[in-house]
Amino acid sequence: MMPQRIIFDADLTMGIEGCDIDDGLAILFALGHEKENPGSVVVEGLCTSYGNSTLDAVYANAQKVCNALGLKAPLLKGACDKDHPDCEAARFLVEKANASPGEISLCVTGSTTNLKGAMLLDDQVLTKLRSVVFMGGVTRSLVFNGKVMDELNFSCDPEATSLSLAAANRGARITVMTANNCLPAHFMPDEFARWLSVGADGGYLYRSCRPWFDTMRREYGISGFCCWDVLASAYLLEPELFVDEGFDVVVSPGMLRAGFLEPAFPGSPSARINAPRIADPAVFCDRALRMWRLAIE
């Protein structure tokens, strides 16, 4: 089989205190999959985006993470905000899509502005990719311990998200791992430590991720965390862990300002996307832990 060629477009903040860790874990899933199945994955590039933090903070942190993991893929600087979509990452996406049409998949786990920049250069760029898998959007409010969580990825740049989803009408294969469908991917401190603590100091991954448990307990009063972004990476590599579900979504920047994926109704501007759910949460979580462990061995 040919390897899965993947570009990650991520607001990678794993290791920055108080910031999400899941973009890093999404990349680690792919690295673990490659360890288990040599020749199965090629990371073609890592495009950085704003979202979890500023672009400069994300880019600097991504350099550290790549060095720590030994990831040699090109690192591209993305858009700094929604008003400046022209960037190195956008040009890279267009170049790769045109050089290898139908062969490269894009895993988007941050803001969507880099894609807007790419579509301004080539409005067919998403149709030239093998698939585009997003983590983002909500279909109903996310409530943790009585506290409503804001959607982040899709709402950062609703125009870019709208353009991206609408590409499905031109033949792009668009999959969205909604925040609601990600909820069962919940990891507890004890199992995380049991699988991923290595050496006296816990090892790089454990040290980078352990404070996030404290953040979730302090901010939301819950134990453990939901690993949103890993679903996007896992779907590309192990789709059998999921059940595909078609979803007709209203394509509207107005609704997407809140990251809300409104079901389409007659007469609405819409696009048909895939919104998979986890087939068996226990199996999925066990698989993620195994892939992370392989990646750090």
ZIQUIDA-V239344 format. One record per residue. OMEGA is omega in radians with two decimals (none if undefined). Layout:
omega={OMEGA,OMEGA}
//
This chain:
omega={3.07,3.12,2.97,3.10,-2.99,2.90,3.04,3.06,-2.86,2.96,-2.95,-3.11,3.08,-3.09,3.06,-3.05,3.09,-3.12,-3.12,-3.13,-2.88,3.05,3.11,3.14,3.06,3.11,3.12,3.07,3.13,3.13,3.08,3.10,3.11,3.10,-3.12,-3.08,-3.07,-3.14,-3.06,-3.03,2.95,3.04,-3.04,-3.12,3.07,3.11,-3.12,-3.13,3.03,3.14,3.08,3.10,3.12,3.14,-3.11,3.13,3.14,-3.10,3.13,3.14,3.12,3.07,3.13,-3.12,3.12,3.11,-3.11,-3.08,-3.09,-3.13,-3.03,-3.10,3.08,3.11,-3.03,3.11,-3.10,3.14,-3.12,3.09,-3.03,-3.09,-3.12,-3.03,3.14,-3.06,3.13,-3.11,3.14,3.14,3.11,3.13,3.13,-3.13,-3.10,-3.13,-3.12,3.14,-3.09,-3.07,3.10,-3.04,-3.01,3.06,-3.12,3.13,-3.00,-3.08,3.06,3.08,-2.99,-3.04,3.12,3.12,3.07,3.10,3.12,-3.12,3.05,3.09,-3.11,-3.02,3.10,-2.99,-3.10,3.11,3.13,3.10,3.09,3.07,3.07,-3.12,3.14,2.78,3.13,3.08,3.06,3.06,2.98,-3.06,3.03,-3.09,3.07,3.08,3.10,-3.11,-3.14,3.10,3.05,2.96,-3.08,-2.90,-3.08,-3.05,3.14,-3.11,-3.06,3.10,3.13,3.12,3.13,3.10,-3.12,-3.14,-3.13,3.11,3.07,3.13,3.11,3.07,3.10,3.11,-3.02,3.06,-3.14,3.00,-3.08,3.13,3.13,3.13,3.10,-3.00,-3.13,3.11,-3.02,-3.06,-3.07,-3.07,-3.07,-3.12,3.09,3.13,-3.10,-3.10,-2.84,3.07,-3.07,3.11,-3.05,-3.10,-3.14,-3.13,-3.04,-3.06,-3.12,3.13,-3.12,-2.99,-3.03,-3.13,-3.12,3.05,3.12,3.12,-3.14,3.12,-3.10,-3.05,-3.01,3.10,3.14,3.09,-3.12,-3.14,3.00,-3.12,-3.02,-2.89,-3.10,-3.13,-3.12,3.11,-3.12,-3.13,3.13,-3.00,-3.09,-3.08,3.13,3.08,-3.01,2.99,-3.13,3.08,3.09,-3.10,3.06,-3.01,3.02,3.12,-3.03,3.06,-3.14,3.12,-3.06,3.03,3.04,-3.10,-3.04,3.09,-3.09,3.06,-3.10,3.08,-3.08,3.11,-3.12,2.99,-2.97,3.04,3.10,3.14,3.04,-3.14,-3.02,2.98,3.13,-3.11,-3.13,-3.06,-3.13,3.11,-3.13,-3.09,3.09,-3.13,3.12,3.13,3.12,-3.14,3.10,3.13,3.12,-3.10,-3.08,3.10,none}
//
